[in-house]
């Protein structure tokens, strides 16, 4: 460690450049992890808000809520601890020049998926909605009358709730009758009782009998099948893993070049009786210090960047995951140093000095 630190102090610029590369790689890894986590939450917030164990959909729906169509009488819920009927529709809501893609949830006010209102009042009449508070950030407010695409219905915002986005769209919670009016218009009465699924709370959802043409889907499976959710997460995760490999390769090349340049010096040190193990440990310790410094600075830069990002950027930092990624970055950096260690072990003092 003493030799490693002395060399870093002596060749400051050289090792600052190496640390700078590690800072940039770790900064990118941490930011991508925050982006992956943020996009993940953007898609699943409303589902997590249910705090449910499963959801009942039709077998033909391919685990897709909008494609699932059933009647509210198709499942009585006697076998489960709690269940809630759910209707869902994607639409565009607008007030004047303000416009936003939304997901409308038709629910019953007395069932457990009714959200907690953080501002304003719950809906208690047809045509009233409780909105996700990201709409408030876009400029919508309590009392606004929303025009809904492909419908003559006008919805009034009575309150806001937090953490309620579904497939990246803010959720509007309303009663079943309002959803039917939006969806079917004049044909709403003839389609009364039509819903998209049942949200279920029960410790043993696998044992619940759903009847013909219906299936019980675990909440985790339902989330994984949200459109684009799995593909998006896999893409960002693979990017992070490739950055680990890139980090190890870059550091290995840097250290190998530095080791080649110092072969004669290592030869002299070996001739003086300094063991190969001591020199190898010095390189590993040097790499560890550089990697640790780079990861810490990258982490601090990421947190600092997060403070200045606008709300529209879906970044959410999971500090436990960032800590894990930081440890992996340090680990692969140390592994990259092993190429240099192998070179040091093979140095012949006589040939190195003679060269």
Buried (B, 14 or more C-beta within 10 A) or exposed (E): EEBBEEBBEEEEEBBEEBBEBBBBBBBBBBBBBBBBBBBBBBBBBBBEBBEBBBBBBBEEBEBBBBEBBBEBEBBEBEBBEBBBBBBBBBBBBBBEEBBBEBBBBBBBEEEBBBBEBBBBEBBEEBBBBBBBBBBBEEEBBBEBEBBBEEBEBEBBBBBBBBBBBBBBBBBBBBBBBBBBBBBBEEEBEEEEEBBBBBBBBBEEBEEBEBEEEBBBBBBEEBBBBBEEBEEBBEEBEEBBEEBBEBBBEBBBEBBBEBBEEBBBBBBBBBEEEBEBEEBBBBBBBBBBBBBBBBBBBBBEBBBEBBEEEEEEEBBBBBEEBBEEBBEBBBBBBBBBBBBBBEBBEEBEBEEBBEE
